[in-house]
């Protein structure tokens, strides 16, 4: 397929204007949804689970805003889709916190918790006892309610039947996050390599850790859910979106997140995907490739200008962090911004202002 033609300045302006109107509506709607879940989180009986739920709401609000960005893919506003995107991202962020706290219980606990990611999108299976191996069990029905909300919203999407097999597959792959929280680095890396070898036996374009990082991102799931909100969605649309979002857009998102947070992760002893590169030079080369491919592949899709805006927003969101401008990371960040193209450069100052507003609101 030929490379897409670059957007003209007028096309960029029209795209950004339409997206801005959609996002202003979306951000207000996200705030309303988050308030509802915040009230439920306050009522969680077990203090550790309550703290994890509140932390995922208060400190990771930007992730919900990012998920809501996918509501620009359909040409009409869809409150049901936005509610679904927010609820599913909240499951994602909550599980990241609660499984990390329970990492001492082993990966069995993490795998059990992360069943919620699949069951939220597959109403055909019964809801599990997610806290079966967790040190704390009483969440007042918080996680189950999030899962049930996602199921109800999925059932209302007009084209959900076309995306369901792929969206469930991507959610199942995302359970690899449970391995990421293994407290033994050698055990963790060995388990990740074995998982990648089983799951992606024929994939040679990207490395094992780039594949596992892409699988642990929620972007492909959000993209498929947004496609399902469109009655005109075809199986070919879904197939092409799958090829663009995995591994390129999802991989770029997770690797950029790891890149800008690597100093903090070093201090806290968290798994750093970028640490697997043999050198900083190789890391910069590979991340530039992932960013370039993510923007290019996005624009090849139907309504590619909308997907390209999401990809550029994703790149700009991570690189708008203060940590991206520290002396150690500044050079790499600048090269990734250039790789993201004109939309990324245009969005970067906007998202820096947005980060300030989010911090003040928090």
C-alpha positions as CSV (number, residue, x, y, z in Angstrom):
1,X,0.0,0.0,0.0
2,X,1.5,3.4,-0.9
3,X,2.4,5.9,1.7
4,X,-0.4,8.4,2.4
5,X,0.0,12.0,1.2
6,X,0.8,14.6,3.9
7,X,-2.0,16.6,5.3
8,X,-2.3,20.2,4.1
9,X,-2.3,23.0,6.7
10,X,-6.0,23.5,6.1
11,X,-6.7,19.8,6.6
12,X,-4.7,19.9,9.8
13,X,-6.7,22.9,11.0
14,X,-10.1,21.3,10.2
15,X,-9.0,18.1,11.9
16,X,-7.8,19.8,15.0
17,X,-10.9,22.0,15.2
18,X,-13.3,19.0,14.9
19,X,-11.2,17.0,17.4
20,X,-11.1,19.9,19.9
21,X,-14.9,20.1,19.9
22,X,-15.2,16.4,20.4
23,X,-12.6,16.4,23.1
24,X,-14.1,19.2,25.1
25,X,-17.3,17.2,25.2
26,X,-15.4,14.0,26.0
27,X,-13.3,15.5,28.8
28,X,-16.5,16.8,30.5
29,X,-18.1,13.4,30.1
30,X,-15.0,11.7,31.5
31,X,-15.1,13.9,34.6
32,X,-18.7,12.9,35.2
33,X,-17.9,9.2,34.8
34,X,-14.9,9.5,37.1
35,X,-17.0,11.1,39.9
36,X,-19.4,8.2,39.9
37,X,-16.6,5.7,40.2
38,X,-14.8,7.8,42.8
39,X,-17.9,7.6,45.0
40,X,-17.9,3.8,44.7
41,X,-14.2,3.6,45.4
42,X,-14.6,5.5,48.6
43,X,-17.0,2.7,49.8
44,X,-14.6,-0.2,49.3
45,X,-14.3,-2.0,52.7
46,X,-10.7,-3.2,52.6
47,X,-8.3,-0.3,53.0
48,X,-5.5,-1.5,50.6
49,X,-8.0,-2.1,47.8
50,X,-9.6,1.2,48.5
51,X,-6.3,2.9,48.3
52,X,-5.4,1.2,45.0
53,X,-8.8,2.2,43.5
54,X,-8.5,5.8,44.6
55,X,-4.9,6.0,43.4
56,X,-5.8,4.7,40.0
57,X,-8.6,7.4,39.8
58,X,-6.7,10.3,41.2
59,X,-3.1,9.8,39.8
60,X,-4.0,8.1,36.5
61,X,-6.8,10.4,35.3
62,X,-4.7,11.2,32.1
63,X,-5.1,7.6,31.0
64,X,-8.9,7.9,31.1
65,X,-8.6,11.1,29.1
66,X,-6.4,9.2,26.6
67,X,-9.0,6.4,26.3
68,X,-11.7,9.0,25.7
69,X,-9.7,10.3,22.8
70,X,-10.8,7.2,20.8
71,X,-14.4,8.6,20.9
72,X,-13.3,10.8,18.0
73,X,-13.2,7.8,15.6
74,X,-16.9,7.5,15.1
75,X,-18.3,10.5,13.2
76,X,-21.1,11.0,15.8
77,X,-20.8,11.4,19.6
78,X,-21.6,8.2,21.4
79,X,-22.1,8.5,25.2
80,X,-22.3,4.7,25.5
81,X,-18.9,4.3,23.8
82,X,-17.3,6.9,26.0
83,X,-18.7,5.3,29.1
84,X,-17.2,2.0,27.9
85,X,-13.8,3.5,27.1
86,X,-13.5,5.1,30.6
87,X,-14.7,2.0,32.5
88,X,-12.4,-0.3,30.7
89,X,-9.4,2.0,31.2
90,X,-10.3,2.2,34.9
91,X,-10.2,-1.6,35.1
92,X,-6.8,-1.5,33.4
93,X,-5.3,1.1,35.7
94,X,-6.9,-0.4,38.9
95,X,-5.5,-3.9,38.1
96,X,-2.1,-2.4,37.5
97,X,-2.1,-1.0,41.0
98,X,-3.8,-3.8,42.9
99,X,-1.7,-6.6,41.3
100,X,1.5,-4.7,41.9
101,X,0.6,-4.5,45.6
102,X,-0.1,-8.2,45.7
103,X,3.0,-9.2,43.7
104,X,4.3,-11.1,46.7
105,X,1.5,-13.6,46.2
106,X,3.1,-14.6,42.9
107,X,1.9,-14.4,39.3
108,X,-1.0,-16.7,40.0
109,X,-2.7,-13.8,41.8
110,X,-1.9,-11.4,38.9
111,X,-3.4,-13.8,36.3
112,X,-6.5,-14.2,38.4
113,X,-7.0,-10.5,38.8
114,X,-6.4,-9.8,35.1
115,X,-9.2,-12.2,34.1
116,X,-11.4,-9.1,34.5
117,X,-9.8,-7.6,31.4
118,X,-11.2,-10.4,29.2
119,X,-14.5,-11.0,31.0
120,X,-15.3,-7.3,30.7
121,X,-15.5,-7.8,26.9
122,X,-16.8,-11.3,26.8
123,X,-20.3,-11.6,28.3
124,X,-20.4,-15.3,27.3
125,X,-18.2,-16.3,30.2
126,X,-19.1,-16.3,33.9
127,X,-17.5,-13.6,36.1
128,X,-14.6,-15.0,38.1
129,X,-13.6,-14.6,41.8
130,X,-10.9,-12.0,40.9
131,X,-9.5,-11.9,44.5
132,X,-9.2,-15.6,44.9
133,X,-5.4,-15.4,45.5
134,X,-5.2,-11.8,46.7
135,X,-4.3,-10.9,50.3
136,X,-7.4,-8.6,50.5
137,X,-10.8,-9.6,49.1
138,X,-13.5,-7.2,50.1
139,X,-13.9,-4.5,47.4
140,X,-17.6,-3.9,47.9
141,X,-18.3,-5.2,44.3
142,X,-16.2,-2.4,42.8
143,X,-14.3,-4.5,40.2
144,X,-17.4,-6.6,39.3
145,X,-19.4,-3.4,38.7
146,X,-16.8,-2.1,36.3
147,X,-16.8,-5.4,34.5
148,X,-20.6,-5.5,34.3
149,X,-20.7,-1.9,33.0
150,X,-18.3,-2.8,30.2
151,X,-20.4,-5.8,29.3
152,X,-23.6,-3.7,29.1
153,X,-21.9,-1.1,26.9
154,X,-20.4,-3.7,24.6
155,X,-23.9,-5.2,24.0
156,X,-25.1,-1.8,22.8
157,X,-22.4,-1.4,20.1
158,X,-23.9,-2.0,16.7
159,X,-20.8,-3.7,15.2
160,X,-19.5,-5.5,18.3
161,X,-19.9,-8.9,16.7
162,X,-17.3,-8.0,14.1
163,X,-14.7,-6.9,16.6
164,X,-15.4,-9.3,19.4
165,X,-13.0,-12.1,18.5
166,X,-10.0,-9.7,18.1
167,X,-10.9,-7.5,21.1
168,X,-11.1,-10.5,23.4
169,X,-7.8,-11.8,22.0
170,X,-6.1,-8.5,22.7
171,X,-7.5,-8.4,26.2
172,X,-6.3,-11.9,26.8
173,X,-2.8,-11.0,25.6
174,X,-2.9,-8.0,28.0
175,X,-2.8,-10.5,30.9
176,X,1.0,-10.5,30.3
177,X,0.9,-7.5,32.7
178,X,0.7,-10.0,35.5
179,X,4.2,-11.3,34.6
180,X,5.6,-7.8,34.6
181,X,5.0,-7.5,38.3
182,X,7.0,-10.6,39.2
183,X,9.5,-9.4,41.8
184,X,12.3,-11.7,40.5
185,X,13.8,-10.0,37.4
186,X,15.3,-13.3,36.1
187,X,12.0,-15.2,36.5
188,X,10.1,-12.3,35.0
189,X,12.2,-12.0,31.9
190,X,12.3,-15.8,31.4
191,X,8.5,-16.0,31.7
192,X,8.0,-13.1,29.2
193,X,10.3,-14.7,26.7
194,X,8.5,-18.0,26.9
195,X,5.1,-16.2,26.6
196,X,6.2,-14.3,23.5
197,X,7.7,-17.5,21.9
198,X,4.3,-19.2,22.4
199,X,2.1,-16.3,21.4
200,X,4.1,-14.8,18.5
201,X,6.1,-17.7,17.1
202,X,6.3,-16.2,13.6
203,X,6.8,-12.5,14.4
204,X,10.3,-11.3,13.4
205,X,9.8,-7.6,12.9
206,X,10.2,-6.7,16.6
207,X,12.0,-8.1,19.6
208,X,10.5,-10.2,22.4
209,X,10.3,-7.3,24.9
210,X,8.8,-4.9,22.2
211,X,6.1,-7.5,21.6
212,X,5.4,-8.0,25.3
213,X,5.2,-4.3,25.8
214,X,2.8,-3.9,22.9
215,X,0.6,-6.6,24.3
216,X,0.4,-4.9,27.6
217,X,-1.1,-1.7,26.1
218,X,-4.8,-0.9,25.9
219,X,-4.8,1.1,22.7
220,X,-5.7,-1.7,20.3
221,X,-8.7,-2.7,22.5
222,X,-9.9,1.0,22.6
223,X,-9.5,1.2,18.8
224,X,-11.6,-1.9,18.2
225,X,-14.3,-0.7,20.6
226,X,-14.5,2.6,18.8
227,X,-14.8,0.8,15.4
228,X,-17.6,-1.3,16.9
229,X,-19.6,1.9,17.6
230,X,-19.9,2.5,13.8
231,X,-22.6,0.6,12.0
232,X,-20.6,0.8,8.8
233,X,-17.6,-1.1,10.3
234,X,-16.4,-4.0,8.1
235,X,-14.2,-7.0,8.8
236,X,-11.6,-5.4,6.5
237,X,-11.6,-2.2,8.7
238,X,-11.0,-4.4,11.8
239,X,-8.2,-6.4,10.1
240,X,-6.3,-3.3,8.9
241,X,-6.7,-1.6,12.3
242,X,-5.3,-4.7,14.0
243,X,-2.2,-4.5,11.7
244,X,-1.7,-0.8,12.5
245,X,-2.2,-0.9,16.3
246,X,-0.3,-4.1,16.9
247,X,2.6,-4.0,17.2
248,X,3.2,-0.4,15.9
249,X,0.9,2.0,17.8
250,X,0.6,-0.1,20.9
251,X,4.4,-0.8,21.0
252,X,5.3,2.9,20.5
253,X,2.9,3.9,23.4
254,X,4.4,1.4,25.9
255,X,8.0,2.0,24.9
256,X,7.7,5.8,25.1
257,X,6.0,5.4,28.5
258,X,9.0,3.3,29.6
259,X,11.4,5.8,28.2
260,X,10.1,8.9,29.9
261,X,9.6,7.1,33.2
262,X,12.9,5.2,33.3
263,X,14.5,7.4,36.0
264,X,11.5,7.0,38.3
265,X,11.3,3.2,37.5
266,X,15.0,2.8,38.3
267,X,14.5,4.4,41.7
268,X,11.5,2.2,42.5
269,X,12.9,-1.0,41.0
270,X,10.1,-1.4,38.4
271,X,10.5,-3.3,35.2
272,X,11.9,-1.0,32.5
273,X,11.3,-2.2,28.9
274,X,13.9,0.2,27.5
275,X,16.6,-1.4,29.7
276,X,16.5,-4.4,27.4
277,X,18.1,-2.5,24.5
278,X,21.9,-3.0,24.3
279,X,22.6,0.7,24.2
280,X,21.0,4.1,24.3
281,X,21.8,4.5,20.6
282,X,19.9,1.3,19.7
283,X,17.0,2.4,22.0
284,X,16.7,5.7,20.2
285,X,16.8,4.0,16.8
286,X,14.1,1.5,17.6
287,X,11.8,4.0,19.3
288,X,12.1,6.3,16.3
289,X,11.1,3.4,14.1
290,X,8.1,2.6,16.3
291,X,6.9,6.2,16.3
292,X,7.4,6.6,12.6
293,X,5.5,3.4,11.8
294,X,2.7,4.1,14.2
295,X,1.9,7.5,12.6
296,X,2.3,6.1,9.0
297,X,0.2,3.0,9.6
298,X,-2.5,5.0,11.3
299,X,-2.9,7.3,8.3
300,X,-3.3,4.3,6.0
301,X,-6.6,3.3,7.7
302,X,-10.1,4.3,6.7
303,X,-10.6,7.7,8.3
304,X,-6.8,7.6,8.7
305,X,-6.6,11.3,9.7
306,X,-8.5,10.5,12.8
307,X,-6.3,7.5,13.7
308,X,-3.2,9.6,12.9
309,X,-4.4,12.3,15.3
310,X,-4.7,9.6,18.0
311,X,-1.3,8.3,17.3
312,X,0.2,11.8,17.3
313,X,-1.6,12.7,20.6
314,X,-0.2,9.5,22.1
315,X,3.4,10.4,21.2
316,X,2.9,14.0,22.3
317,X,1.3,12.9,25.6
318,X,4.2,10.9,26.7
319,X,6.8,13.4,25.5
320,X,5.0,16.3,27.2
321,X,6.1,15.0,30.6
322,X,8.7,17.0,32.4
323,X,10.9,13.9,32.6
324,X,11.2,13.9,28.8
325,X,13.2,17.1,29.0
326,X,15.7,16.1,31.6
327,X,19.4,16.2,30.3
328,X,19.6,12.4,30.1
329,X,16.5,12.1,28.0
330,X,16.3,15.4,26.1
331,X,18.2,14.3,23.0
332,X,16.1,11.1,22.5
333,X,12.8,12.9,23.2
334,X,13.7,15.5,20.5
335,X,14.3,12.8,17.9
336,X,11.0,11.1,18.7
337,X,9.1,14.3,18.4
338,X,10.6,14.8,14.9
339,X,9.7,11.2,14.0
340,X,6.1,11.9,15.1
341,X,5.8,14.6,12.4
342,X,4.0,18.0,12.2
343,X,0.9,16.9,14.2
344,X,3.0,15.8,17.1
345,X,5.0,19.0,17.1
346,X,1.8,21.0,17.0
347,X,0.2,19.0,19.8
348,X,3.2,19.0,22.2
349,X,2.7,22.5,23.7
350,X,-1.1,21.9,24.0
351,X,-0.5,18.7,26.0
352,X,2.0,20.4,28.2
353,X,-0.7,22.9,29.2
354,X,-3.1,20.0,29.6
355,X,-0.7,18.3,32.0
356,X,-0.5,21.5,34.1
357,X,-4.3,21.7,34.2
358,X,-4.5,18.0,35.2
359,X,-2.0,18.5,38.0
360,X,-3.9,21.5,39.3
361,X,-7.2,19.7,39.2
362,X,-5.6,16.8,41.2
